[in-house]
Amino acid sequence: MWQLAEAFTVLFLHHRHLGGWRESFELGAAAAAEALVPAAEARLRSLLSRPLMDLGEYDAARRELDTAQACAEVSGDLVVRASVQEFSGRHWDRTDPVRAMEAYRSALDLNTAADEGRGAAIAAYFLGCAQDAAGNPREALDTLRGAHDQLLARKDLRMAARVRVAIGTDHDHLGETDEAVRALREGAAALRDEEATHYEAQALVALADIQERAQGDPQEVRTHLERALEIYEAGGSPRAGELRERLTGGDDVTG
């Protein structure tokens, strides 16, 4: 059961079918605990935190991450410990960017110690996002560019596209609108090619927000939002309601 749940990871990270994701990882984590496989339990409980947060169940996500961290320490696996730190950072992103950065730096250090280059690059990506959230967009841009180069070198096109989207958001915060729009368009297109639809939707909403503020083509803005709505509805995301209201709130897309 726990092996099957782990096999579903790529599907659920790309396509957020939240109910199925939650159920499969709850069953998988319980099976890993029963089988006394702490590394697998740590992975599954940390992954379970993602659908819980998408559903707004932040306290439940925190409990899963606390258990995951204990399991990771028992396992002694540096990569698993790094992964749990990364997921913990995602949880702290909501409320405490400083604590999130500490978790991402820990994940980066653990991956580096384990000679896990891809994991270190991903941790750097999340660190860059947290730096931006903490009000340091120029520092974040340097971190994100380094992560982007490392991921491209490893031919990880999906994660490189996610970093490209973050770079676009960073440019927006620096007031560099043209660079922001270009990066977000490139990132959204690459994510669609990779069938990473959840992240494509995030990129499209960010792109629509910027174009709307810049008084861009209203039809293009609407097209981005309609595509994002289609993705969120397919995955059962609570964000679908927000976008639906935005699209039907008036003659334009600013409802």
RAKABEL-V50486 format. One record per pair of residues at least 12 apart in sequence whose ideal C-beta (glycine too) atoms are under 10 Angstrom apart, sorted by the first residue. I is the first residue (numbers start at 1). J is the second residue. Records with the same first field share a line. If there is no record, write none. Layout:
I = J + J
This chain:
1 = 24 + 27 + 28 + 29 + 30 + 31 + 32 + 34 + 35
2 = 25 + 27 + 28 + 29 + 30 + 31 + 32 + 33 + 34 + 35 + 37 + 40 + 41 + 43 + 44
3 = 28 + 31 + 32 + 35 + 37 + 40
4 = 24 + 27 + 28 + 31
5 = 21 + 23 + 24 + 25 + 26 + 27 + 28 + 29 + 30 + 31 + 32 + 40 + 43 + 44 + 47 + 48
6 = 24 + 25 + 28 + 32 + 40 + 43 + 44 + 47
7 = 24 + 28
8 = 20 + 21 + 24 + 25 + 28 + 47
9 = 21 + 24 + 25 + 28 + 43 + 44 + 47 + 50
10 = 158 + 196
11 = 24
12 = 24 + 25 + 47 + 50 + 51 + 198 + 235
13 = 47 + 50 + 158 + 196 + 198 + 199
14 = 158 + 191 + 194 + 195 + 196 + 197 + 198 + 199 + 200 + 235
15 = 195 + 196 + 197 + 198 + 231 + 234 + 235
16 = 50 + 51 + 54 + 197 + 198 + 199 + 201 + 231 + 232 + 234 + 235 + 236 + 237 + 239
17 = 51 + 198 + 234 + 235 + 236 + 237
18 = 50 + 51 + 52 + 54 + 55 + 235 + 236 + 237 + 238
19 = 51 + 55 + 235 + 236
20 = 51 + 235 + 236
21 = 47 + 48 + 50 + 51 + 52 + 54 + 55 + 235 + 236
22 = 48 + 50 + 51 + 52 + 54 + 55 + 57 + 60
23 = 48 + 51
24 = 44 + 47 + 48 + 51
25 = 43 + 44 + 45 + 46 + 47 + 48 + 49 + 50 + 51 + 52 + 64
26 = 44 + 45 + 48 + 51 + 52 + 64
27 = 44
28 = 40 + 41 + 43 + 44 + 45 + 47 + 48
29 = 41 + 42 + 43 + 44 + 45 + 46 + 47 + 48 + 64 + 67 + 68 + 71
30 = 44 + 45
31 = 44
32 = 44 + 45 + 71
33 = 45 + 67 + 71
36 = 74
37 = 71 + 75
38 = 68 + 70 + 71 + 72 + 73 + 74 + 75 + 76 + 77 + 80
39 = 71 + 72 + 74 + 75 + 76 + 77 + 79 + 80 + 81 + 83
40 = 71 + 75 + 80
41 = 67 + 68 + 70 + 71 + 72 + 74 + 75 + 80
42 = 65 + 67 + 68 + 69 + 70 + 71 + 72 + 73 + 74 + 75 + 77 + 80 + 81 + 83 + 84 + 87
43 = 68 + 71 + 72 + 75 + 77 + 79 + 80 + 83 + 84 + 87
44 = 64 + 68 + 71
45 = 61 + 63 + 64 + 65 + 66 + 67 + 68 + 69 + 70 + 71 + 72 + 84 + 87
46 = 61 + 64 + 65 + 67 + 68 + 69 + 71 + 72 + 80 + 83 + 84 + 85 + 86 + 87 + 88 + 90 + 91
47 = 64 + 68 + 83 + 87
48 = 60 + 61 + 63 + 64 + 65 + 67 + 68 + 87
49 = 61 + 62 + 63 + 64 + 65 + 66 + 68 + 84 + 87 + 88 + 90 + 91
50 = 64 + 87 + 90 + 91
51 = 235 + 236
52 = 64 + 65 + 91
53 = 65 + 87 + 90 + 91 + 93 + 94
54 = 198 + 235 + 236 + 237 + 238 + 239
55 = 236 + 237 + 238
56 = 238
58 = 91 + 94 + 95
61 = 87 + 88 + 90 + 91 + 94
62 = 88 + 91 + 92
64 = 87 + 91
65 = 84 + 85 + 87 + 88 + 89 + 90 + 91 + 92 + 103
66 = 84 + 88
67 = 84
68 = 80 + 81 + 83 + 84 + 85 + 87 + 88
69 = 81 + 84 + 85 + 87 + 88
70 = 84
71 = 84
72 = 84 + 85 + 110
77 = 110 + 114
78 = 109 + 110 + 111 + 112 + 113 + 114 + 115 + 116 + 119
79 = 107 + 110 + 111 + 113 + 114 + 115 + 116 + 119
80 = 110 + 114
81 = 106 + 107 + 110 + 111 + 113 + 114
82 = 104 + 106 + 107 + 108 + 109 + 110 + 111 + 112 + 113 + 114 + 116 + 119 + 120 + 122 + 123
83 = 107 + 110 + 111 + 116 + 119 + 122 + 123
84 = 103 + 106 + 107 + 110
85 = 102 + 103 + 104 + 105 + 106 + 107 + 108 + 109 + 110 + 111 + 123 + 126
86 = 103 + 104 + 106 + 107 + 108 + 110 + 111 + 119 + 122 + 123 + 125 + 126 + 127
87 = 103 + 107 + 126
88 = 100 + 102 + 103 + 104 + 106 + 107
89 = 101 + 102 + 103 + 104 + 105 + 106 + 107 + 123 + 126 + 127 + 129 + 130
90 = 103 + 104 + 126 + 129 + 130
91 = 103
92 = 104 + 130
93 = 126 + 129 + 130 + 133
94 = 133
96 = 130 + 133 + 134
97 = 129 + 130 + 131 + 132 + 133 + 134 + 135 + 136
98 = 130 + 133 + 134
99 = 130
100 = 126 + 127 + 129 + 130 + 131 + 133 + 134
101 = 126 + 127 + 128 + 129 + 130 + 131 + 133 + 134 + 136
102 = 127 + 130
103 = 123 + 126 + 127 + 130
104 = 122 + 123 + 124 + 125 + 126 + 127 + 128 + 129 + 130 + 131 + 143
105 = 123 + 124 + 127 + 130
106 = 123
107 = 119 + 120 + 122 + 123 + 124 + 126 + 127
108 = 120 + 121 + 122 + 123 + 124 + 125 + 126 + 127 + 143 + 147
109 = 123
110 = 123
111 = 123 + 124
117 = 150 + 151 + 153 + 154
118 = 150 + 151 + 153 + 154 + 156 + 159
120 = 147 + 150
121 = 146 + 147 + 148 + 149 + 150 + 151 + 152 + 153 + 154 + 156 + 159 + 160 + 163
122 = 147 + 150 + 151 + 156 + 159 + 162 + 163
123 = 147
124 = 143 + 144 + 145 + 146 + 147 + 148 + 150 + 151 + 163
125 = 143 + 144 + 146 + 147 + 148 + 150 + 151 + 159 + 160 + 162 + 163 + 166 + 167
126 = 143 + 144 + 147 + 162 + 163 + 166
127 = 139 + 140 + 143 + 144 + 147
128 = 140 + 141 + 142 + 143 + 144 + 145 + 146 + 147 + 148 + 163 + 166 + 167 + 170
129 = 143 + 144 + 147 + 162 + 163 + 165 + 166 + 169 + 170
130 = 143
131 = 143 + 144 + 170
132 = 144 + 166 + 167 + 169 + 170 + 172 + 173 + 174
133 = 169 + 173
135 = 173
136 = 170 + 173
137 = 169 + 170 + 171 + 172 + 173 + 174 + 175 + 176
138 = 170 + 173 + 174
139 = 170
140 = 166 + 167 + 169 + 170 + 173 + 174
141 = 166 + 167 + 170 + 171 + 173 + 174 + 176 + 179
142 = 170
143 = 163 + 166 + 170
144 = 163 + 164 + 165 + 166 + 167 + 168 + 169 + 170 + 183
145 = 163 + 167 + 170
146 = 163
147 = 159 + 160 + 162 + 163 + 166 + 167
148 = 160 + 161 + 162 + 163 + 164 + 166 + 167 + 183
149 = 163
150 = 163
151 = 163 + 164
152 = 164
156 = 194
157 = 190 + 191 + 193 + 194 + 196
158 = 190 + 191 + 193 + 194 + 195 + 196 + 199
159 = 194 + 196 + 199
160 = 187 + 190 + 194
161 = 186 + 187 + 188 + 189 + 190 + 191 + 192 + 193 + 194 + 196 + 199 + 200 + 203
162 = 187 + 190 + 191 + 194 + 196 + 199 + 200 + 202 + 203
163 = 183 + 187
164 = 182 + 183 + 184 + 185 + 186 + 187 + 188 + 189 + 190 + 191 + 203
165 = 183 + 184 + 185 + 186 + 187 + 188 + 190 + 191 + 199 + 200 + 202 + 203 + 204 + 206 + 207
166 = 183 + 184 + 187 + 203 + 206
167 = 179 + 180 + 182 + 183 + 184 + 186 + 187
168 = 180 + 181 + 182 + 183 + 184 + 185 + 186 + 187 + 188 + 203 + 206 + 207 + 210
169 = 183 + 184 + 187 + 202 + 203 + 206 + 207 + 209 + 210
170 = 183
171 = 183 + 184 + 210
172 = 184 + 206 + 207 + 209 + 210 + 213 + 214
177 = 210 + 211 + 213 + 214 + 216
178 = 214
180 = 206 + 207 + 210 + 211 + 214
181 = 206 + 207 + 210 + 211 + 214 + 216
183 = 203 + 206 + 207
184 = 202 + 203 + 204 + 205 + 206 + 207 + 208 + 209 + 210 + 211 + 224
185 = 203 + 204 + 207 + 211 + 224
186 = 203
187 = 199 + 200 + 202 + 203 + 204 + 206 + 207
188 = 200 + 201 + 202 + 203 + 204 + 205 + 206 + 207 + 224 + 227 + 228
189 = 203
190 = 203
191 = 203 + 204
192 = 204 + 227 + 231
197 = 227 + 228 + 230 + 231 + 232 + 234 + 235
198 = 228 + 231 + 232 + 234 + 235 + 237 + 239
199 = 231
200 = 227 + 228 + 231
201 = 224 + 225 + 227 + 228 + 229 + 230 + 231 + 232 + 234 + 235 + 237 + 239 + 240 + 243
202 = 228 + 231 + 232 + 239
203 = 224 + 228
204 = 221 + 223 + 224 + 225 + 226 + 227 + 228 + 229 + 231 + 243
205 = 224 + 225 + 227 + 228 + 229 + 231 + 232 + 239 + 242 + 243 + 246
206 = 224 + 228
207 = 220 + 221 + 224 + 225 + 228
208 = 220 + 221 + 222 + 223 + 224 + 225 + 226 + 227 + 228 + 243 + 246 + 253
209 = 221 + 224 + 225
211 = 224 + 253
212 = 224 + 225 + 252 + 253 + 254
218 = 251 + 252 + 253 + 254
219 = 253
221 = 252 + 253 + 254
222 = 246 + 247 + 252 + 253
223 = 253
224 = 253
225 = 243 + 244 + 246 + 247 + 253
226 = 243 + 247 + 253
228 = 240 + 243 + 246 + 247
229 = 241 + 242 + 243 + 244 + 246 + 247
230 = 243
231 = 243
232 = 244
243 = 255
